[in-house]
């Protein structure tokens, strides 16, 4: 799946990929925090979407982890929200009872520099953390879906519109099968797209065939870079003082062969 991402590229570079994009709000980024964003924290991330009123591309902060539009009590939904961080691509068109099918046309893009994943390695008690990027796209865009819900403010009771999003995942390619090789959701990866397909994802209308073609896309393993890092979700400081996404060599962990 995809629960850990990174974005330290300035938003000016994000906007440059989509000339004319409208920034809905002033967004400031703390790169010390955005170098690692954890899905289960349900934090905010800049998201590109097409506004349904003016049909223009906009960018605004949205919370990671969809809250369905029909939810009235956020507290009763907290446990289920953990399952709304990712949407399996196979369910969007095929499972007509799923929430993802209901919001299939609320498409969005999630700008990132890379994502983190763990790999189980024989002889190590803890899994080894990896950072994965796209070789020719220092900044790339994950396809997602977004939802809008009105919920009461906990302090005032006033109804507020909340924008939330999910990241689409698919079956892993041969590289990611070797990295994401353990756990309940092993063998999954975010749906990675070349930039041209990412732009097409944001077109106003997508035929069912074009939609299916995009969510079926598998990025070749040769187009990805990967390296071990020191940690993902712990606050333990690196002994070399480098940033979280920089390579860290684990003794005894060789760069595995690709199948």
C-alpha positions in Angstrom: 0.0 0.0 0.0 1.1 3.6 0.4 1.1 5.2 3.8 4.4 7.2 3.8 5.2 9.9 1.3 7.6 12.8 0.9 7.3 16.3 -0.7 10.1 18.9 -0.2 9.9 20.4 -3.7 8.6 24.0 -3.5 4.9 24.5 -4.5 6.1 26.9 -7.2 7.5 23.9 -9.0 4.3 22.0 -8.5 2.3 24.8 -10.0 4.8 25.2 -12.9 3.7 21.7 -14.2 0.2 23.0 -14.5 0.2 26.5 -16.0 -2.8 28.5 -14.9 -3.6 26.4 -11.8 -5.5 28.3 -9.1 -4.2 28.2 -5.6 -7.3 28.2 -3.3 -5.4 29.2 -0.3 -1.9 30.3 0.8 -0.1 27.1 1.5 3.2 27.1 3.5 5.3 24.0 3.9 7.6 22.9 6.6 10.1 20.7 4.8 11.3 19.1 8.0 7.8 17.7 8.4 6.9 17.1 4.8 10.0 15.1 4.1 7.9 12.3 5.7 4.1 12.5 5.8 2.4 9.6 7.5 -1.0 8.6 6.3 -2.3 7.4 9.7 -1.8 10.9 11.0 -4.5 12.1 8.6 -2.6 15.3 8.0 -3.0 17.9 5.2 -1.2 17.8 1.9 -1.5 20.0 -1.2 -3.8 18.4 -3.7 -4.5 19.2 -7.4 -8.2 18.8 -8.4 -10.7 20.2 -10.9 -13.1 22.5 -9.3 -16.7 21.5 -10.2 -17.9 25.1 -10.4 -15.4 26.7 -12.8 -13.9 23.4 -14.3 -10.4 24.8 -13.7 -7.5 23.1 -12.0 -7.1 24.2 -8.4 -4.7 23.3 -5.6 -5.7 23.3 -1.9 -4.8 21.4 1.3 -6.8 18.2 1.8 -6.6 15.7 4.7 -5.2 12.3 3.8 -7.8 9.6 4.5 -11.2 9.9 2.9 -14.3 10.7 5.0 -17.3 9.7 2.9 -19.8 12.5 2.1 -22.6 10.8 4.0 -20.8 10.6 7.4 -22.5 12.8 10.1 -20.4 11.8 13.1 -16.7 11.9 12.7 -16.0 10.1 16.0 -17.9 7.0 14.9 -15.9 6.8 11.7 -12.4 7.1 13.2 -11.5 3.4 13.1 -12.8 2.9 9.6 -10.8 5.9 8.3 -7.6 4.0 8.5 -9.0 1.9 5.6 -9.6 5.0 3.5 -6.0 6.1 3.0 -5.7 4.0 -0.1 -8.1 2.9 -2.8 -7.4 -0.3 -4.7 -7.5 0.4 -8.4 -9.3 -2.9 -9.0 -12.3 -1.7 -7.0 -12.9 1.7 -8.6 -14.7 0.6 -11.7 -15.4 -3.1 -11.0 -17.0 -2.9 -7.5 -20.1 -0.8 -7.9 -20.9 -1.1 -4.2 -17.6 0.5 -3.1 -17.3 4.1 -2.1 -14.5 4.5 -4.6 -16.9 3.7 -7.4 -19.3 6.4 -6.1 -16.6 9.1 -6.2 -14.7 7.7 -9.2 -15.0 11.0 -11.1 -13.7 13.1 -8.2 -10.2 12.6 -9.4 -7.1 14.4 -8.0 -3.3 14.3 -8.1 -1.0 14.0 -5.1 2.4 15.7 -5.7 5.3 13.9 -4.1 9.1 13.5 -4.5 9.1 9.8 -3.4 7.5 7.3 -1.0 8.7 5.0 1.7 8.2 1.2 2.1 9.5 -1.6 4.4 11.1 -4.8 3.2 11.5 -8.0 5.3 15.1 -9.3 5.1 16.2 -12.6 6.5 18.4 -12.3 9.5 17.0 -8.9 10.6 14.4 -8.6 13.4 13.0 -5.4 12.1 12.1 -4.7 8.5 14.5 -2.6 6.4 13.1 0.8 5.2 13.4 2.0 1.6 12.8 5.2 -0.2 11.6 5.0 -3.8 11.6 7.6 -6.5 10.9 7.9 -10.3 14.1 8.3 -12.2 13.0 10.9 -14.8 10.5 12.7 -12.6 12.1 14.3 -9.5 8.6 15.5 -8.8 5.7 13.2 -9.7 2.0 13.0 -9.2 0.1 10.1 -7.8 -3.5 9.7 -9.0 -6.1 9.8 -6.2 -9.8 10.4 -5.4 -11.1 13.1 -3.2 -14.3 13.6 -1.1 -16.0 16.5 0.4 -18.1 16.2 3.7 -19.8 18.7 6.0 -19.1 18.0 9.6 -19.7 20.1 12.8 -16.7 21.9 14.3 -15.9 20.3 17.6 -15.6 23.7 19.3 -18.4 25.7 17.8 -20.8 23.2 16.3 -20.7 25.1 13.0 -20.8 22.9 9.9 -17.5 23.0 8.0 -16.6 21.6 4.6 -13.8 19.1 4.9 -11.8 18.0 1.8 -10.2 14.6 2.1 -8.3 12.3 -0.3 -7.1 8.8 -0.9 -4.1 7.5 -3.0 -4.8 4.8 -5.6 -2.7 1.6 -5.4 -2.3 -1.4 -7.6 -0.5 -4.8 -7.7 3.2 -4.3 -7.3 5.6 -4.5 -10.2 8.6 -6.9 -10.0 10.7 -4.4 -8.0 8.1 -3.5 -5.5 7.2 -7.1 -5.0 10.7 -7.6 -3.6 10.5 -4.5 -1.4 6.9 -4.7 -0.1 7.2 -8.4 0.5 5.5 -8.8 3.9 2.4 -7.9 5.9 -1.3 -8.0 5.2 -1.0 -5.7 2.1 2.2 -7.1 0.7 2.6 -6.9 -3.0 1.0 -3.5 -3.4 2.4 -0.2 -4.6 1.0 3.3 -5.4 -0.2 3.7 -9.0 2.8 5.5 -10.6 2.1 7.4 -13.8 4.3 9.2 -16.4 3.5 12.9 -16.4 1.4 12.7 -19.6 -0.9 10.1 -18.1 -1.1 12.1 -14.9 -2.3 15.1 -16.9 -4.8 12.9 -18.7 -6.2 11.8 -15.3 -7.3 15.3 -14.7 -9.2 15.7 -18.0 -12.8 16.8 -17.5 -14.2 13.7 -19.1 -12.6 10.2 -19.3 -14.2 7.4 -21.3 -14.5 4.1 -19.3 -11.8 2.7 -21.7 -9.4 5.6 -21.0 -10.1 5.4 -17.3 -9.4 1.7 -17.3 -6.2 2.2 -19.3 -4.8 4.6 -16.7 -5.6 2.5 -13.6 -4.2 -0.6 -15.3 -0.9 1.1 -16.1 2.2 -0.5 -14.6 5.4 1.5 -14.4 8.4 -0.6 -15.3 10.9 -1.4 -12.5 13.7 0.1 -14.6 12.1 3.5 -14.3 12.5 3.5 -10.5 15.3 4.3 -8.1 15.4 2.8 -4.6 17.7 2.9 -1.7 17.7 1.9 2.0 17.2 4.6 4.5 17.7 4.7 8.3 14.1 4.7 9.5 10.6 5.6 8.4 8.3 5.9 11.4 10.6 6.2 14.4 12.0 9.4 15.8 15.4 7.9 16.4 18.1 10.3 15.0 20.3 9.1 12.3 23.9 8.5 13.4 25.2 10.3 10.3 23.0 13.4 10.8 21.6 13.2 7.3 17.9 13.7 6.2 15.4 11.0 6.4 15.2 10.3 2.7 18.9 10.1 2.1 20.6 6.7 1.5 21.7 4.8 4.6 23.7 1.6 4.2 22.6 -1.3 6.4 25.5 -3.7 7.1 24.6 -7.1 5.7 21.8 -5.8 3.4 22.9 -6.1 -0.2 21.1 -4.5 -3.2 18.9 -7.4 -4.1 18.8 -8.7 -7.7 15.8 -7.9 -9.9 13.9 -10.8 -11.3 
